[in-house]
């Protein structure tokens, strides 16, 4: 999922440089949403790993 967030970020940067503001904004928004989903899953997996180690 982080891979796709980075892909959309690169698309947003390229579209922004070329002057396609709407496409750049949409791609940046998708990248941001995917990044936060990835971050949430990372925190959840770290918490589960911490609790399983405590047993």
C-alpha distance matrix in Angstrom:
0.0 3.8 5.2 5.2 6.4 8.8 9.9 10.9 12.5 14.4 15.5 16.7 18.6 20.2 21.1 22.6 24.6 25.9 26.9 24.8 24.3 23.1 20.3 19.3 19.4 17.3 14.6 14.7 14.6 11.4 9.8 11.5 10.5 6.7 7.8 10.2 8.3 6.4 10.0 11.6 10.0 11.0 14.4 14.9 14.3 16.7 19.2 19.3 19.8 22.5 24.3 24.3 25.8 28.5 29.9
3.8 0.0 3.8 5.4 5.0 6.3 8.6 10.0 10.5 12.4 14.3 15.2 16.5 18.5 19.8 20.9 22.7 24.4 25.5 23.8 23.3 22.6 20.0 18.3 18.5 17.1 14.1 13.5 14.1 11.6 8.8 10.3 10.6 7.0 6.3 9.5 9.0 6.3 8.9 11.6 10.7 10.5 13.9 15.4 14.8 16.3 19.2 19.9 20.0 22.3 24.5 24.8 25.8 28.5 30.3
5.2 3.8 0.0 3.8 5.5 5.2 6.3 8.8 9.8 10.7 12.4 14.3 15.4 16.7 18.3 19.9 21.3 22.7 24.3 22.7 22.7 22.2 19.1 17.7 18.6 17.1 13.7 13.9 15.1 12.4 9.7 12.3 12.9 9.4 9.4 12.9 12.3 9.9 12.7 15.3 14.2 14.1 17.6 18.9 17.9 19.5 22.5 23.0 22.8 25.4 27.6 27.6 28.5 31.4 33.1
5.2 5.4 3.8 0.0 3.8 5.3 4.9 6.2 8.4 9.8 10.4 12.2 14.2 15.3 16.2 18.0 19.9 21.0 22.2 20.1 20.1 19.1 16.0 15.1 15.8 13.9 10.6 11.5 12.3 9.2 7.3 10.5 10.6 7.4 8.8 12.2 11.4 10.2 13.3 15.5 14.8 15.5 18.7 19.7 19.4 21.3 24.0 24.4 24.8 27.3 29.3 29.4 30.7 33.4 35.0
6.4 5.0 5.5 3.8 0.0 3.8 5.5 5.3 6.1 8.7 9.9 10.5 12.3 14.3 15.2 16.3 18.4 20.0 20.8 19.0 18.4 17.7 15.0 13.4 13.6 12.3 9.1 8.7 9.7 7.3 4.3 7.0 8.0 5.4 5.7 9.4 9.7 8.8 11.1 13.7 13.8 14.3 17.1 18.7 18.8 20.3 22.9 23.9 24.4 26.4 28.6 29.2 30.3 32.8 34.7
8.8 6.3 5.2 5.3 3.8 0.0 3.8 5.5 4.9 6.2 8.6 9.7 10.5 12.3 14.1 15.1 16.6 18.4 19.8 18.5 18.3 18.3 15.5 13.4 14.5 13.8 10.2 9.7 11.8 10.1 6.7 9.4 11.4 9.1 8.4 12.2 13.0 11.4 13.2 16.4 16.4 16.1 19.1 21.0 20.8 21.8 24.7 25.8 25.8 27.9 30.3 30.8 31.6 34.2 36.2
9.9 8.6 6.3 4.9 5.5 3.8 0.0 3.8 5.4 5.2 6.2 8.6 10.0 10.7 12.2 14.1 15.5 16.6 18.3 16.6 17.1 16.9 13.6 12.2 13.9 12.8 9.0 9.9 12.2 10.0 7.7 11.3 12.8 10.5 11.1 14.8 15.1 13.9 16.3 19.0 18.8 19.0 22.1 23.7 23.4 24.8 27.7 28.5 28.6 30.9 33.1 33.4 34.4 37.1 38.9
10.9 10.0 8.8 6.2 5.3 5.5 3.8 0.0 3.8 5.4 4.9 6.0 8.6 9.8 10.3 12.0 14.2 15.2 16.1 14.0 14.0 13.4 10.3 9.0 10.3 9.0 5.2 6.4 8.6 6.7 5.1 8.8 10.4 9.1 10.2 13.5 14.1 13.9 16.1 18.5 18.9 19.6 22.2 23.8 24.1 25.6 28.1 29.1 29.6 31.7 33.8 34.4 35.6 38.0 39.9
12.5 10.5 9.8 8.4 6.1 4.9 5.4 3.8 0.0 3.8 5.4 5.0 6.2 8.7 9.8 10.4 12.4 14.3 15.2 13.9 13.5 13.8 11.3 8.7 9.9 10.0 6.6 5.6 8.8 8.3 5.5 8.1 10.9 10.2 9.9 13.2 14.8 14.2 15.6 18.5 19.4 19.4 21.8 23.9 24.3 25.3 27.9 29.3 29.6 31.4 33.7 34.6 35.5 37.8 40.0
14.4 12.4 10.7 9.8 8.7 6.2 5.2 5.4 3.8 0.0 3.8 5.4 5.1 6.2 8.5 9.8 10.7 12.3 14.2 13.4 13.9 14.7 11.8 9.4 11.9 12.2 8.6 8.7 12.1 11.5 9.1 11.9 14.6 13.5 13.3 16.7 18.1 17.1 18.7 21.8 22.3 22.1 24.8 26.9 26.9 27.8 30.6 31.9 32.0 33.8 36.4 37.0 37.7 40.2 42.4
15.5 14.3 12.4 10.4 9.9 8.6 6.2 4.9 5.4 3.8 0.0 3.8 5.5 5.2 6.0 8.4 9.9 10.5 12.1 10.5 11.5 11.9 8.5 7.1 10.0 9.8 6.5 8.0 11.2 10.5 9.4 12.6 14.7 14.0 14.7 17.9 19.0 18.6 20.6 23.2 23.7 24.1 26.8 28.5 28.7 30.0 32.6 33.8 34.1 36.1 38.4 39.0 40.0 42.5 44.5
16.7 15.2 14.3 12.2 10.5 9.7 8.6 6.0 5.0 5.4 3.8 0.0 3.8 5.5 5.1 5.9 8.6 9.9 10.4 8.9 8.8 9.5 7.0 4.1 6.7 7.6 5.0 5.3 8.9 9.4 8.5 10.8 13.4 13.6 14.0 16.8 18.4 18.6 20.0 22.5 23.6 24.1 26.3 28.3 28.9 30.0 32.4 33.8 34.4 36.1 38.3 39.3 40.3 42.5 44.7
18.6 16.5 15.4 14.2 12.3 10.5 10.0 8.6 6.2 5.1 5.5 3.8 0.0 3.8 5.5 5.1 6.2 8.7 9.9 9.9 10.0 11.9 9.9 6.7 9.4 11.2 8.8 8.1 11.9 12.8 11.0 12.9 16.1 16.1 15.7 18.6 20.7 20.3 21.3 24.3 25.4 25.3 27.5 29.9 30.3 31.0 33.6 35.3 35.5 37.0 39.5 40.5 41.2 43.5 45.8
20.2 18.5 16.7 15.3 14.3 12.3 10.7 9.8 8.7 6.2 5.2 5.5 3.8 0.0 3.8 5.4 5.2 6.2 8.7 8.7 10.3 12.2 9.8 7.7 11.3 12.5 10.2 10.8 14.4 14.8 13.5 16.0 18.7 18.4 18.5 21.6 23.3 22.8 24.3 27.2 28.0 28.0 30.5 32.6 32.8 33.8 36.4 37.9 38.0 39.8 42.3 43.0 43.7 46.2 48.4
21.1 19.8 18.3 16.2 15.2 14.1 12.2 10.3 9.8 8.5 6.0 5.1 5.5 3.8 0.0 3.8 5.5 5.1 6.1 5.1 7.0 8.7 6.4 5.0 8.8 10.1 8.7 9.9 13.0 13.8 13.5 15.8 18.2 18.5 19.1 21.8 23.4 23.6 25.1 27.6 28.6 29.1 31.4 33.3 33.9 35.1 37.5 38.9 39.4 41.1 43.4 44.3 45.2 47.6 49.7
22.6 20.9 19.9 18.0 16.3 15.1 14.1 12.0 10.4 9.8 8.4 5.9 5.1 5.4 3.8 0.0 3.8 5.4 5.1 5.6 5.8 8.7 8.0 5.3 8.1 10.7 9.9 9.7 12.9 14.6 14.0 15.5 18.4 19.2 19.3 21.7 23.8 24.1 25.0 27.6 29.1 29.4 31.3 33.5 34.3 35.2 37.5 39.2 39.7 41.2 43.5 44.7 45.5 47.6 50.0
24.6 22.7 21.3 19.9 18.4 16.6 15.5 14.2 12.4 10.7 9.9 8.6 6.2 5.2 5.5 3.8 0.0 3.8 5.5 7.7 8.9 12.1 11.2 8.9 11.9 14.4 13.1 13.0 16.4 17.8 16.8 18.5 21.5 22.0 21.8 24.5 26.6 26.4 27.4 30.2 31.6 31.5 33.6 36.0 36.5 37.2 39.7 41.4 41.6 43.1 45.6 46.7 47.3 49.5 52.0
25.9 24.4 22.7 21.0 20.0 18.4 16.6 15.2 14.3 12.3 10.5 9.9 8.7 6.2 5.1 5.4 3.8 0.0 3.8 5.9 8.6 11.4 10.3 9.3 12.7 14.6 13.7 14.5 17.7 18.8 18.4 20.4 23.0 23.5 23.8 26.5 28.3 28.3 29.7 32.3 33.5 33.7 35.9 38.1 38.6 39.5 42.0 43.5 43.9 45.6 48.0 48.9 49.7 52.0 54.2
26.9 25.5 24.3 22.2 20.8 19.8 18.3 16.1 15.2 14.2 12.1 10.4 9.9 8.7 6.1 5.1 5.5 3.8 0.0 3.8 5.7 8.9 9.2 8.4 11.0 13.3 13.4 14.0 16.7 18.4 18.5 20.0 22.5 23.6 24.0 26.3 28.2 28.8 29.9 32.3 33.8 34.2 36.2 38.3 39.1 40.1 42.3 44.0 44.6 46.1 48.4 49.5 50.5 52.6 54.9
24.8 23.8 22.7 20.1 19.0 18.5 16.6 14.0 13.9 13.4 10.5 8.9 9.9 8.7 5.1 5.6 7.7 5.9 3.8 0.0 3.8 5.8 5.6 6.1 8.7 10.3 10.8 12.1 14.3 15.7 16.4 18.2 20.2 21.3 22.2 24.4 26.0 26.8 28.2 30.4 31.7 32.5 34.5 36.3 37.3 38.6 40.7 42.1 43.0 44.6 46.7 47.8 48.9 51.1 53.2
24.3 23.3 22.7 20.1 18.4 18.3 17.1 14.0 13.5 13.9 11.5 8.8 10.0 10.3 7.0 5.8 8.9 8.6 5.7 3.8 0.0 3.8 5.6 5.1 6.0 8.6 9.9 10.4 12.1 14.3 15.2 16.2 18.3 19.9 20.7 22.5 24.4 25.5 26.6 28.5 30.2 31.1 32.8 34.6 35.9 37.1 38.9 40.6 41.6 43.1 45.0 46.4 47.6 49.5 51.7
23.1 22.6 22.2 19.1 17.7 18.3 16.9 13.4 13.8 14.7 11.9 9.5 11.9 12.2 8.7 8.7 12.1 11.4 8.9 5.8 3.8 0.0 3.8 5.4 5.2 6.2 8.6 9.9 10.6 12.5 14.2 15.4 16.7 18.5 19.9 21.4 22.9 24.4 25.8 27.3 28.9 30.3 31.9 33.4 34.8 36.3 37.9 39.4 40.7 42.3 43.9 45.2 46.7 48.6 50.6
20.3 20.0 19.1 16.0 15.0 15.5 13.6 10.3 11.3 11.8 8.5 7.0 9.9 9.8 6.4 8.0 11.2 10.3 9.2 5.6 5.6 3.8 0.0 3.8 5.4 5.1 6.1 8.4 9.8 10.6 12.1 14.1 15.5 16.5 18.1 20.1 21.2 22.4 24.1 25.9 27.1 28.4 30.4 31.8 32.9 34.5 36.4 37.6 38.7 40.5 42.3 43.3 44.8 46.9 48.8
19.3 18.3 17.7 15.1 13.4 13.4 12.2 9.0 8.7 9.4 7.1 4.1 6.7 7.7 5.0 5.3 8.9 9.3 8.4 6.1 5.1 5.4 3.8 0.0 3.8 5.5 5.2 6.0 8.5 10.0 10.4 12.1 14.3 15.3 16.2 18.3 20.0 20.8 22.2 24.3 25.7 26.6 28.5 30.3 31.3 32.6 34.6 36.1 37.0 38.6 40.6 41.8 43.0 45.0 47.1
19.4 18.5 18.6 15.8 13.6 14.5 13.9 10.3 9.9 11.9 10.0 6.7 9.4 11.3 8.8 8.1 11.9 12.7 11.0 8.7 6.0 5.2 5.4 3.8 0.0 3.8 5.5 5.1 6.1 8.7 9.8 10.4 12.3 14.3 15.2 16.6 18.5 19.9 20.9 22.6 24.5 25.5 27.1 28.8 30.2 31.5 33.2 34.8 36.0 37.4 39.2 40.7 42.0 43.8 45.9
17.3 17.1 17.1 13.9 12.3 13.8 12.8 9.0 10.0 12.2 9.8 7.6 11.2 12.5 10.1 10.7 14.4 14.6 13.3 10.3 8.6 6.2 5.1 5.5 3.8 0.0 3.8 5.4 5.1 6.3 8.6 9.9 10.7 12.4 14.2 15.6 16.7 18.4 20.0 21.4 22.8 24.3 26.1 27.3 28.7 30.4 32.0 33.3 34.7 36.4 37.9 39.1 40.8 42.6 44.5
14.6 14.1 13.7 10.6 9.1 10.2 9.0 5.2 6.6 8.6 6.5 5.0 8.8 10.2 8.7 9.9 13.1 13.7 13.4 10.8 9.9 8.6 6.1 5.2 5.5 3.8 0.0 3.8 5.4 5.1 6.1 8.6 10.0 10.6 12.1 14.4 15.4 16.4 18.2 20.0 21.1 22.3 24.4 25.9 26.8 28.4 30.4 31.6 32.7 34.5 36.3 37.3 38.7 40.8 42.7
14.7 13.5 13.9 11.5 8.7 9.7 9.9 6.4 5.6 8.7 8.0 5.3 8.1 10.8 9.9 9.7 13.0 14.5 14.0 12.1 10.4 9.9 8.4 6.0 5.1 5.4 3.8 0.0 3.8 5.5 5.0 6.1 8.6 9.9 10.4 12.4 14.3 15.2 16.3 18.4 20.0 20.8 22.5 24.4 25.6 26.7 28.7 30.3 31.3 32.8 34.7 36.0 37.2 39.2 41.3
14.6 14.1 15.1 12.3 9.7 11.8 12.2 8.6 8.8 12.1 11.2 8.9 11.9 14.4 13.0 12.9 16.4 17.7 16.7 14.3 12.1 10.6 9.8 8.5 6.1 5.1 5.4 3.8 0.0 3.8 5.4 5.1 6.2 8.7 9.8 10.8 12.5 14.2 15.3 16.7 18.6 19.9 21.3 22.8 24.5 25.9 27.3 28.9 30.3 31.8 33.4 34.8 36.3 38.0 40.1
11.4 11.6 12.4 9.2 7.3 10.1 10.0 6.7 8.3 11.5 10.5 9.4 12.8 14.8 13.8 14.6 17.8 18.8 18.4 15.7 14.3 12.5 10.6 10.0 8.7 6.3 5.1 5.5 3.8 0.0 3.8 5.4 5.2 6.2 8.5 10.0 10.6 12.2 14.2 15.5 16.6 18.3 20.2 21.3 22.5 24.3 26.0 27.1 28.5 30.3 31.8 32.9 34.6 36.6 38.3
9.8 8.8 9.7 7.3 4.3 6.7 7.7 5.1 5.5 9.1 9.4 8.5 11.0 13.5 13.5 14.0 16.8 18.4 18.5 16.4 15.2 14.2 12.1 10.4 9.8 8.6 6.1 5.0 5.4 3.8 0.0 3.8 5.5 5.2 6.0 8.7 9.9 10.4 12.1 14.2 15.3 16.3 18.4 20.0 20.9 22.3 24.4 25.7 26.7 28.4 30.3 31.4 32.7 34.8 36.8
11.5 10.3 12.3 10.5 7.0 9.4 11.3 8.8 8.1 11.9 12.6 10.8 12.9 16.0 15.8 15.5 18.5 20.4 20.0 18.2 16.2 15.4 14.1 12.1 10.4 9.9 8.6 6.1 5.1 5.4 3.8 0.0 3.8 5.5 5.1 6.3 8.7 9.8 10.5 12.4 14.3 15.2 16.6 18.5 20.0 21.1 22.7 24.5 25.7 27.0 28.8 30.3 31.6 33.4 35.5
10.5 10.6 12.9 10.6 8.0 11.4 12.8 10.4 10.9 14.6 14.7 13.4 16.1 18.7 18.2 18.4 21.5 23.0 22.5 20.2 18.3 16.7 15.5 14.3 12.3 10.7 10.0 8.6 6.2 5.2 5.5 3.8 0.0 3.8 5.4 5.3 6.3 8.6 9.9 10.7 12.5 14.2 15.6 16.7 18.5 20.1 21.4 22.8 24.4 25.9 27.3 28.7 30.4 32.1 34.0
6.7 7.0 9.4 7.4 5.4 9.1 10.5 9.1 10.2 13.5 14.0 13.6 16.1 18.4 18.5 19.2 22.0 23.5 23.6 21.3 19.9 18.5 16.5 15.3 14.3 12.4 10.6 9.9 8.7 6.2 5.2 5.5 3.8 0.0 3.8 5.5 5.1 6.1 8.5 9.9 10.6 12.2 14.3 15.4 16.4 18.3 20.1 21.1 22.4 24.3 25.9 26.8 28.5 30.5 32.3
7.8 6.3 9.4 8.8 5.7 8.4 11.1 10.2 9.9 13.3 14.7 14.0 15.7 18.5 19.1 19.3 21.8 23.8 24.0 22.2 20.7 19.9 18.1 16.2 15.2 14.2 12.1 10.4 9.8 8.5 6.0 5.1 5.4 3.8 0.0 3.8 5.4 5.1 6.1 8.6 9.9 10.4 12.4 14.3 15.3 16.4 18.5 20.0 20.9 22.5 24.5 25.7 26.9 28.9 31.0
10.2 9.5 12.9 12.2 9.4 12.2 14.8 13.5 13.2 16.7 17.9 16.8 18.6 21.6 21.8 21.7 24.5 26.5 26.3 24.4 22.5 21.4 20.1 18.3 16.6 15.6 14.4 12.4 10.8 10.0 8.7 6.3 5.3 5.5 3.8 0.0 3.8 5.3 4.9 6.1 8.6 9.7 10.6 12.3 14.2 15.2 16.6 18.4 19.8 21.0 22.7 24.3 25.7 27.3 29.4
8.3 9.0 12.3 11.4 9.7 13.0 15.1 14.1 14.8 18.1 19.0 18.4 20.7 23.3 23.4 23.8 26.6 28.3 28.2 26.0 24.4 22.9 21.2 20.0 18.5 16.7 15.4 14.3 12.5 10.6 9.9 8.7 6.3 5.1 5.4 3.8 0.0 3.8 5.4 5.1 6.2 8.6 10.0 10.6 12.3 14.3 15.5 16.6 18.3 20.0 21.3 22.5 24.4 26.1 27.8
6.4 6.3 9.9 10.2 8.8 11.4 13.9 13.9 14.2 17.1 18.6 18.6 20.3 22.8 23.6 24.1 26.4 28.3 28.8 26.8 25.5 24.4 22.4 20.8 19.9 18.4 16.4 15.2 14.2 12.2 10.4 9.8 8.6 6.1 5.1 5.3 3.8 0.0 3.8 5.4 5.2 6.1 8.7 9.9 10.5 12.2 14.3 15.3 16.3 18.3 20.0 21.0 22.4 24.5 26.4
10.0 8.9 12.7 13.3 11.1 13.2 16.3 16.1 15.6 18.7 20.6 20.0 21.3 24.3 25.1 25.0 27.4 29.7 29.9 28.2 26.6 25.8 24.1 22.2 20.9 20.0 18.2 16.3 15.3 14.2 12.1 10.5 9.9 8.5 6.1 4.9 5.4 3.8 0.0 3.8 5.5 5.0 6.3 8.7 9.9 10.6 12.5 14.4 15.3 16.5 18.5 20.0 21.2 22.9 25.2
11.6 11.6 15.3 15.5 13.7 16.4 19.0 18.5 18.5 21.8 23.2 22.5 24.3 27.2 27.6 27.6 30.2 32.3 32.3 30.4 28.5 27.3 25.9 24.3 22.6 21.4 20.0 18.4 16.7 15.5 14.2 12.4 10.7 9.9 8.6 6.1 5.1 5.4 3.8 0.0 3.8 5.4 5.2 6.2 8.7 9.9 10.7 12.4 14.3 15.4 16.7 18.4 20.1 21.5 23.5
10.0 10.7 14.2 14.8 13.8 16.4 18.8 18.9 19.4 22.3 23.7 23.6 25.4 28.0 28.6 29.1 31.6 33.5 33.8 31.7 30.2 28.9 27.1 25.7 24.5 22.8 21.1 20.0 18.6 16.6 15.3 14.3 12.5 10.6 9.9 8.6 6.2 5.2 5.5 3.8 0.0 3.8 5.5 5.1 6.1 8.5 9.9 10.5 12.1 14.1 15.4 16.3 18.2 20.1 21.7
11.0 10.5 14.1 15.5 14.3 16.1 19.0 19.6 19.4 22.1 24.1 24.1 25.3 28.0 29.1 29.4 31.5 33.7 34.2 32.5 31.1 30.3 28.4 26.6 25.5 24.3 22.3 20.8 19.9 18.3 16.3 15.2 14.2 12.2 10.4 9.7 8.6 6.1 5.0 5.4 3.8 0.0 3.8 5.5 5.2 6.1 8.6 10.0 10.5 12.2 14.3 15.3 16.5 18.6 20.6
14.4 13.9 17.6 18.7 17.1 19.1 22.1 22.2 21.8 24.8 26.8 26.3 27.5 30.5 31.4 31.3 33.6 35.9 36.2 34.5 32.8 31.9 30.4 28.5 27.1 26.1 24.4 22.5 21.3 20.2 18.4 16.6 15.6 14.3 12.4 10.6 10.0 8.7 6.3 5.2 5.5 3.8 0.0 3.8 5.5 5.1 6.2 8.7 9.8 10.5 12.3 14.2 15.4 16.8 19.1
14.9 15.4 18.9 19.7 18.7 21.0 23.7 23.8 23.9 26.9 28.5 28.3 29.9 32.6 33.3 33.5 36.0 38.1 38.3 36.3 34.6 33.4 31.8 30.3 28.8 27.3 25.9 24.4 22.8 21.3 20.0 18.5 16.7 15.4 14.3 12.3 10.6 9.9 8.7 6.2 5.1 5.5 3.8 0.0 3.8 5.4 5.2 6.2 8.6 9.9 10.7 12.3 14.3 15.6 17.3
14.3 14.8 17.9 19.4 18.8 20.8 23.4 24.1 24.3 26.9 28.7 28.9 30.3 32.8 33.9 34.3 36.5 38.6 39.1 37.3 35.9 34.8 32.9 31.3 30.2 28.7 26.8 25.6 24.5 22.5 20.9 20.0 18.5 16.4 15.3 14.2 12.3 10.5 9.9 8.7 6.1 5.2 5.5 3.8 0.0 3.8 5.4 5.1 6.1 8.6 9.9 10.5 12.2 14.4 15.9
16.7 16.3 19.5 21.3 20.3 21.8 24.8 25.6 25.3 27.8 30.0 30.0 31.0 33.8 35.1 35.2 37.2 39.5 40.1 38.6 37.1 36.3 34.5 32.6 31.5 30.4 28.4 26.7 25.9 24.3 22.3 21.1 20.1 18.3 16.4 15.2 14.3 12.2 10.6 9.9 8.5 6.1 5.1 5.4 3.8 0.0 3.8 5.5 5.0 6.1 8.7 9.9 10.6 12.5 14.9
19.2 19.2 22.5 24.0 22.9 24.7 27.7 28.1 27.9 30.6 32.6 32.4 33.6 36.4 37.5 37.5 39.7 42.0 42.3 40.7 38.9 37.9 36.4 34.6 33.2 32.0 30.4 28.7 27.3 26.0 24.4 22.7 21.4 20.1 18.5 16.6 15.5 14.3 12.5 10.7 9.9 8.6 6.2 5.2 5.4 3.8 0.0 3.8 5.4 5.0 6.2 8.6 9.9 10.8 13.1
19.3 19.9 23.0 24.4 23.9 25.8 28.5 29.1 29.3 31.9 33.8 33.8 35.3 37.9 38.9 39.2 41.4 43.5 44.0 42.1 40.6 39.4 37.6 36.1 34.8 33.3 31.6 30.3 28.9 27.1 25.7 24.5 22.8 21.1 20.0 18.4 16.6 15.3 14.4 12.4 10.5 10.0 8.7 6.2 5.1 5.5 3.8 0.0 3.8 5.4 5.1 6.1 8.5 10.0 11.2
19.8 20.0 22.8 24.8 24.4 25.8 28.6 29.6 29.6 32.0 34.1 34.4 35.5 38.0 39.4 39.7 41.6 43.9 44.6 43.0 41.6 40.7 38.7 37.0 36.0 34.7 32.7 31.3 30.3 28.5 26.7 25.7 24.4 22.4 20.9 19.8 18.3 16.3 15.3 14.3 12.1 10.5 9.8 8.6 6.1 5.0 5.4 3.8 0.0 3.8 5.5 5.2 6.1 8.7 10.4
22.5 22.3 25.4 27.3 26.4 27.9 30.9 31.7 31.4 33.8 36.1 36.1 37.0 39.8 41.1 41.2 43.1 45.6 46.1 44.6 43.1 42.3 40.5 38.6 37.4 36.4 34.5 32.8 31.8 30.3 28.4 27.0 25.9 24.3 22.5 21.0 20.0 18.3 16.5 15.4 14.1 12.2 10.5 9.9 8.6 6.1 5.0 5.4 3.8 0.0 3.8 5.6 5.3 6.5 9.3
24.3 24.5 27.6 29.3 28.6 30.3 33.1 33.8 33.7 36.4 38.4 38.3 39.5 42.3 43.4 43.5 45.6 48.0 48.4 46.7 45.0 43.9 42.3 40.6 39.2 37.9 36.3 34.7 33.4 31.8 30.3 28.8 27.3 25.9 24.5 22.7 21.3 20.0 18.5 16.7 15.4 14.3 12.3 10.7 9.9 8.7 6.2 5.1 5.5 3.8 0.0 3.8 5.4 5.2 7.0
24.3 24.8 27.6 29.4 29.2 30.8 33.4 34.4 34.6 37.0 39.0 39.3 40.5 43.0 44.3 44.7 46.7 48.9 49.5 47.8 46.4 45.2 43.3 41.8 40.7 39.1 37.3 36.0 34.8 32.9 31.4 30.3 28.7 26.8 25.7 24.3 22.5 21.0 20.0 18.4 16.3 15.3 14.2 12.3 10.5 9.9 8.6 6.1 5.2 5.6 3.8 0.0 3.8 5.4 5.6
25.8 25.8 28.5 30.7 30.3 31.6 34.4 35.6 35.5 37.7 40.0 40.3 41.2 43.7 45.2 45.5 47.3 49.7 50.5 48.9 47.6 46.7 44.8 43.0 42.0 40.8 38.7 37.2 36.3 34.6 32.7 31.6 30.4 28.5 26.9 25.7 24.4 22.4 21.2 20.1 18.2 16.5 15.4 14.3 12.2 10.6 9.9 8.5 6.1 5.3 5.4 3.8 0.0 3.8 5.5
28.5 28.5 31.4 33.4 32.8 34.2 37.1 38.0 37.8 40.2 42.5 42.5 43.5 46.2 47.6 47.6 49.5 52.0 52.6 51.1 49.5 48.6 46.9 45.0 43.8 42.6 40.8 39.2 38.0 36.6 34.8 33.4 32.1 30.5 28.9 27.3 26.1 24.5 22.9 21.5 20.1 18.6 16.8 15.6 14.4 12.5 10.8 10.0 8.7 6.5 5.2 5.4 3.8 0.0 3.8
29.9 30.3 33.1 35.0 34.7 36.2 38.9 39.9 40.0 42.4 44.5 44.7 45.8 48.4 49.7 50.0 52.0 54.2 54.9 53.2 51.7 50.6 48.8 47.1 45.9 44.5 42.7 41.3 40.1 38.3 36.8 35.5 34.0 32.3 31.0 29.4 27.8 26.4 25.2 23.5 21.7 20.6 19.1 17.3 15.9 14.9 13.1 11.2 10.4 9.3 7.0 5.6 5.5 3.8 0.0
